[in-house]
Amino acid sequence: MKELQLLERIALNPKVLAGKPVIKGTRLSVEYILGLFAQGASTAEILDEYEGLTAEDLQACFMFAATSLRETEYLPLVLKAA
């Protein structure tokens, strides 16, 4: 599945979870799904727990995070000696 097709599965709506990115048609945030993976949940476990989600929805969460990081500008933190 292409990047844009995946990103179309993610919605940003100020009326849903205060505008956090969510999987379209759900109240499951990208942050929450990525947190499940970070805690060791498998794709199969997440799909079993949340009926209606697809593997592509989960892949879209990773694509959204990767795109967000790619498009973010970072400034180095410089500490001045006292």
N, CA and C atoms as a LAMMPS dump frame, in Angstrom:
ITEM: TIMESTEP
0
ITEM: NUMBER OF ATOMS
246
ITEM: BOX BOUNDS ff ff ff
-5.0000000000000000e+02 5.0000000000000000e+02
-5.0000000000000000e+02 5.0000000000000000e+02
-5.0000000000000000e+02 5.0000000000000000e+02
ITEM: ATOMS id mol type element x y z
1 1 1 N 0.851 -1.178 0
2 1 2 C 0 0 0
3 1 3 C 0.894 1.237 0
4 2 1 N 0.54 2.207 -0.77
5 2 2 C 1.347 3.415 -0.903
6 2 3 C 1.177 4.336 0.293
7 3 1 N 2.171 5.208 0.475
8 3 2 C 2.202 6.109 1.625
9 3 3 C 0.924 6.933 1.763
10 4 1 N 0.487 7.555 0.689
11 4 2 C -0.713 8.4 0.766
12 4 3 C -1.963 7.592 1.096
13 5 1 N -2.056 6.385 0.571
14 5 2 C -3.2 5.533 0.887
15 5 3 C -3.217 5.198 2.378
16 6 1 N -2.04 4.939 2.931
17 6 2 C -1.968 4.655 4.362
18 6 3 C -2.346 5.883 5.181
19 7 1 N -1.81 7.034 4.802
20 7 2 C -2.068 8.25 5.57
21 7 3 C -3.541 8.657 5.519
22 8 1 N -4.261 8.251 4.485
23 8 2 C -5.69 8.547 4.408
24 8 3 C -6.483 7.81 5.483
25 9 1 N -5.884 6.805 6.109
26 9 2 C -6.541 6.053 7.175
27 9 3 C -6.461 6.771 8.526
28 10 1 N -5.691 7.856 8.576
29 10 2 C -5.511 8.614 9.814
30 10 3 C -6.298 9.913 9.702
31 11 1 N -7.019 10.242 10.763
32 11 2 C -7.834 11.462 10.772
33 11 3 C -7.397 12.376 11.915
34 12 1 N -7.475 13.682 11.638
35 12 2 C -7.239 14.701 12.66
36 12 3 C -8.495 15.553 12.715
37 13 1 N -9.174 15.5 13.855
38 13 2 C -10.423 16.227 14.007
39 13 3 C -10.445 16.821 15.407
40 14 1 N -10.541 18.146 15.514
41 14 2 C -10.514 18.768 16.835
42 14 3 C -11.641 18.293 17.755
43 15 1 N -12.688 17.682 17.201
44 15 2 C -13.804 17.187 18.006
45 15 3 C -13.599 15.752 18.489
46 16 1 N -12.525 15.111 18.027
47 16 2 C -12.235 13.732 18.433
48 16 3 C -10.893 13.704 19.146
49 17 1 N -10.911 13.299 20.4
50 17 2 C -9.695 13.205 21.222
51 17 3 C -8.86 14.482 21.164
52 18 1 N -9.518 15.598 21.202
53 18 2 C -8.853 16.911 21.219
54 18 3 C -7.916 17.112 20.027
55 19 1 N -8.25 16.489 18.895
56 19 2 C -7.473 16.692 17.68
57 19 3 C -6.29 15.767 17.504
58 20 1 N -6.106 14.817 18.424
59 20 2 C -5.006 13.857 18.247
60 20 3 C -5.268 13.025 16.995
61 21 1 N -4.214 12.604 16.309
62 21 2 C -4.422 11.748 15.145
63 21 3 C -4.974 10.39 15.58
64 22 1 N -6.049 9.961 14.92
65 22 2 C -6.702 8.687 15.226
66 22 3 C -6.885 7.878 13.948
67 23 1 N -7.098 6.592 14.125
68 23 2 C -7.469 5.754 12.995
69 23 3 C -8.902 6.133 12.629
70 24 1 N -9.124 6.457 11.356
71 24 2 C -10.447 6.916 10.904
72 24 3 C -11.542 5.973 11.373
73 25 1 N -12.63 6.578 11.832
74 25 2 C -13.787 5.81 12.252
75 25 3 C -13.667 5.222 13.644
76 26 1 N -12.565 5.569 14.345
77 26 2 C -12.363 5.059 15.697
78 26 3 C -11.977 6.213 16.614
79 27 1 N -11.845 5.897 17.877
80 27 2 C -11.29 6.832 18.844
81 27 3 C -9.951 6.279 19.342
82 28 1 N -9.304 5.476 18.507
83 28 2 C -7.995 4.907 18.83
84 28 3 C -6.921 5.805 18.234
85 29 1 N -6.146 6.425 19.119
86 29 2 C -5.123 7.35 18.634
87 29 3 C -3.898 6.598 18.126
88 30 1 N -3.189 7.252 17.228
89 30 2 C -1.916 6.715 16.732
90 30 3 C -0.984 6.49 17.919
91 31 1 N -0.954 7.445 18.827
92 31 2 C -0.11 7.349 20.025
93 31 3 C -0.437 6.09 20.826
94 32 1 N -1.715 5.799 21.005
95 32 2 C -2.134 4.633 21.771
96 32 3 C -1.691 3.338 21.091
97 33 1 N -1.915 3.251 19.783
98 33 2 C -1.541 2.045 19.034
99 33 3 C -0.036 1.831 19.079
100 34 1 N 0.738 2.885 18.865
101 34 2 C 2.19 2.755 18.921
102 34 3 C 2.64 2.356 20.326
103 35 1 N 1.95 2.862 21.335
104 35 2 C 2.251 2.481 22.713
105 35 3 C 2.008 1 22.955
106 36 1 N 0.946 0.453 22.366
107 36 2 C 0.697 -0.983 22.499
108 36 3 C 1.86 -1.788 21.923
109 37 1 N 2.313 -1.389 20.74
110 37 2 C 3.461 -2.07 20.131
111 37 3 C 4.706 -1.924 21.008
112 38 1 N 4.933 -0.747 21.528
113 38 2 C 6.111 -0.491 22.359
114 38 3 C 6.094 -1.35 23.621
115 39 1 N 4.901 -1.684 24.108
116 39 2 C 4.777 -2.513 25.295
117 39 3 C 4.824 -4.004 24.972
118 40 1 N 5.009 -4.328 23.69
119 40 2 C 5.201 -5.725 23.305
120 40 3 C 4.002 -6.411 22.682
121 41 1 N 2.913 -5.686 22.47
122 41 2 C 1.752 -6.303 21.823
123 41 3 C 2.085 -6.631 20.37
124 42 1 N 1.548 -7.725 19.895
125 42 2 C 1.752 -8.101 18.497
126 42 3 C 0.603 -7.579 17.648
127 43 1 N 0.815 -7.577 16.353
128 43 2 C -0.24 -7.168 15.43
129 43 3 C -1.478 -8.022 15.65
130 44 1 N -1.287 -9.327 15.761
131 44 2 C -2.422 -10.243 15.951
132 44 3 C -3.177 -9.93 17.235
133 45 1 N -2.461 -9.64 18.312
134 45 2 C -3.114 -9.321 19.581
135 45 3 C -3.956 -8.045 19.47
136 46 1 N -3.411 -7.044 18.816
137 46 2 C -4.141 -5.776 18.671
138 46 3 C -5.373 -5.98 17.791
139 47 1 N -5.216 -6.705 16.699
140 47 2 C -6.352 -6.944 15.807
141 47 3 C -7.427 -7.787 16.481
142 48 1 N -7.027 -8.723 17.326
143 48 2 C -8.003 -9.532 18.073
144 48 3 C -8.754 -8.681 19.089
145 49 1 N -8.058 -7.743 19.713
146 49 2 C -8.65 -6.913 20.769
147 49 3 C -9.591 -5.846 20.209
148 50 1 N -9.276 -5.312 19.038
149 50 2 C -10.04 -4.197 18.479
150 50 3 C -10.664 -4.611 17.154
151 51 1 N -11.869 -5.141 17.252
152 51 2 C -12.593 -5.614 16.08
153 51 3 C -12.783 -4.47 15.087
154 52 1 N -12.599 -4.758 13.838
155 52 2 C -12.768 -3.744 12.803
156 52 3 C -11.465 -3.133 12.336
157 53 1 N -10.415 -3.219 13.162
158 53 2 C -9.111 -2.721 12.723
159 53 3 C -8.507 -3.7 11.728
160 54 1 N -7.672 -3.162 10.854
161 54 2 C -6.969 -4.002 9.882
162 54 3 C -5.464 -3.818 10.056
163 55 1 N -4.733 -4.733 9.472
164 55 2 C -3.275 -4.617 9.506
165 55 3 C -2.835 -3.315 8.847
166 56 1 N -3.565 -2.881 7.823
167 56 2 C -3.235 -1.624 7.147
168 56 3 C -3.444 -0.425 8.067
169 57 1 N -4.446 -0.49 8.945
170 57 2 C -4.648 0.586 9.92
171 57 3 C -3.434 0.712 10.832
172 58 1 N -2.919 -0.424 11.259
173 58 2 C -1.752 -0.414 12.141
174 58 3 C -0.519 0.089 11.386
175 59 1 N -0.376 -0.343 10.149
176 59 2 C 0.732 0.131 9.316
177 59 3 C 0.619 1.638 9.114
178 60 1 N -0.597 2.142 8.988
179 60 2 C -0.814 3.577 8.808
180 60 3 C -0.322 4.363 10.02
181 61 1 N -0.45 3.784 11.209
182 61 2 C 0.056 4.456 12.416
183 61 3 C 1.57 4.633 12.328
184 62 1 N 2.264 3.598 11.887
185 62 2 C 3.716 3.708 11.724
186 62 3 C 4.074 4.723 10.64
187 63 1 N 3.321 4.715 9.55
188 63 2 C 3.591 5.659 8.463
189 63 3 C 3.367 7.089 8.934
190 64 1 N 2.304 7.322 9.711
191 64 2 C 2.031 8.657 10.223
192 64 3 C 3.184 9.12 11.119
193 65 1 N 3.645 8.239 11.998
194 65 2 C 4.746 8.598 12.897
195 65 3 C 6.016 8.887 12.099
196 66 1 N 6.312 8.051 11.112
197 66 2 C 7.515 8.254 10.3
198 66 3 C 7.437 9.569 9.531
199 67 1 N 6.279 9.85 8.962
200 67 2 C 6.098 11.094 8.213
201 67 3 C 6.218 12.298 9.134
202 68 1 N 5.621 12.203 10.308
203 68 2 C 5.696 13.31 11.264
204 68 3 C 7.134 13.591 11.666
205 69 1 N 7.895 12.547 11.902
206 69 2 C 9.3 12.733 12.278
207 69 3 C 10.117 13.3 11.118
208 70 1 N 9.825 12.829 9.923
209 70 2 C 10.559 13.294 8.744
210 70 3 C 10.302 14.776 8.495
211 71 1 N 9.09 15.227 8.779
212 71 2 C 8.716 16.606 8.472
213 71 3 C 8.945 17.565 9.639
214 72 1 N 9.494 17.079 10.717
215 72 2 C 9.754 17.915 11.888
216 72 3 C 11.169 18.465 11.821
217 73 1 N 11.292 19.729 12.118
218 73 2 C 12.622 20.328 12.184
219 73 3 C 13.126 20.23 13.616
220 74 1 N 14.367 19.868 13.739
221 74 2 C 14.969 19.715 15.059
222 74 3 C 16.057 20.759 15.243
223 75 1 N 16.086 21.332 16.409
224 75 2 C 17.125 22.292 16.752
225 75 3 C 17.976 21.69 17.858
226 76 1 N 19.272 21.714 17.69
227 76 2 C 20.118 21.155 18.757
228 76 3 C 20.027 22.004 20.024
229 77 1 N 20.022 21.33 21.129
230 77 2 C 20.035 22.035 22.407
231 77 3 C 21.491 22.283 22.788
232 78 1 N 21.794 23.518 23.049
233 78 2 C 23.156 23.888 23.428
234 78 3 C 23.128 24.454 24.836
235 79 1 N 23.898 23.851 25.7
236 79 2 C 23.986 24.34 27.06
237 79 3 C 25.21 25.239 27.171
238 80 1 N 25.006 26.423 27.708
239 80 2 C 26.12 27.339 27.891
240 80 3 C 26.729 27.091 29.262
241 81 1 N 28.037 27.079 29.279
242 81 2 C 28.736 26.927 30.565
243 81 3 C 28.521 28.168 31.413
244 82 1 N 28.332 27.973 32.67
245 82 2 C 28.087 29.109 33.575
246 82 3 C 29.352 29.844 33.906
